[in-house]
């Protein structure tokens, strides 16, 4: 059984990889995912035979498998969008991500820039009506009559 971090995996920022490096990494990760899946299945079987399950051990191994599988999925997405190019790295953990990814596959941080509305100077709620009246714009629009008002 293997344990420890995935070969070549680092917590820091990784430079954008060439296609051949990504293909090699995909093969390494596919092998690692296969071994981890095999080991998890064997471990579960052995626990079932002994009728003694250690959920903490199973959860730890499943988390390791999930991390490797997530990294493999991201590498496959990167290779799939190679013609569009690798888009960048996560600002939080440094993992590479493909173009159009909304969240980091490793840490879950948002990758899209946040759009925040800006308030223009002098465009406060109390001055909006006066500002529109001066501009001769929005107050000239016909409004429906208020409830109970006579129509005429």
ABEGO torsion letter per residue (X at the ends): XBBEBBBGBBABBBBBBBAAAAAAAAAAAAAAAAAAAAAAAAAAAAAAAAGBBBAAAAAAAAAAAAAAAAAAAAAAAAAAAAAAEBAEBBAAAGBBBBBGBABBAAAGBBABBBBBBBBBBGBBAAAAAAAAAAAGBAAABBBBBBBGBBBX
